[in-house]
Amino acid sequence: MRYIQKTETPDFFINDTKRLKKWDKYISKKKRVLKEYILKEEQNYLCIYCESKINLDNSHIEHIKPKGDKCYSKLTFEYKNLSISCNGTCHNGEKDKNQYNCGHKKQNEYNKILFLNPIEIKDIREYFKYNFDDYKILASSKNSEKSNYMINTLQLNYNGLLLARKKALDNFITQMKKIKDINLRKERIKEKLNQENIEQISFLRYKYKNII
């Protein structure tokens, strides 16, 4: 999971929502414009939580502090509370049709003490580590209670995501092995992992943390 820098609230969003009180009155066509803006300008077409590659058709607008919780309903149209999550089925196999992760798994769950907000916590990646034998995301020593809350709430270790991390790493290694010169390879690794649009980027950065 990585920190996401929010932009200033775009004018089109202010204009489209200034008279609205309920989310279901915000028409789908305009929601789609908002999704595209956030994906392009802030998230580099990656899910806010699992960092899977997403597009307009397999994602949804995520209220980090859930609009379905009366404590946060006043934030329904608060731009700083909006992000884009995958639909929780990006990597589902035939046996996983009813398996969800990320926003659709989270639903209205939100513990304000334990939740690690990717648009508020700049060092959010320090709360996690990865096991490269089974590709699981794990709690680091920073605050394991918060880390485990996030992992379980978002179901970040379901089988499809483990396979996605393995695939991302295998593909990355294959690409880098094409560069025979070791020093050039290291430079290329640094260069690639400084980009923000690579699927499973936090996982890959953790793998190569001694290089970057």
ABEGO torsion letter per residue (X at the ends): XBBBBBBBBBAAAAAAAAABABAAABBAAAAAAAAAAAAAAAAGGBBAAAGBBBBAAABBBBBABBAABAAAAAAAABAAABBBBBAGAAABBAAAAABBBEAAAAEABBBAAABBBAAABAAAAAABBBBAAAGBBBBBAABAAAAAAAAAAAGAABAAAAAAAAAAAAAAAAAAAABABAAAAAAAAAAAAABAABBGAAAAAAAAAAAX
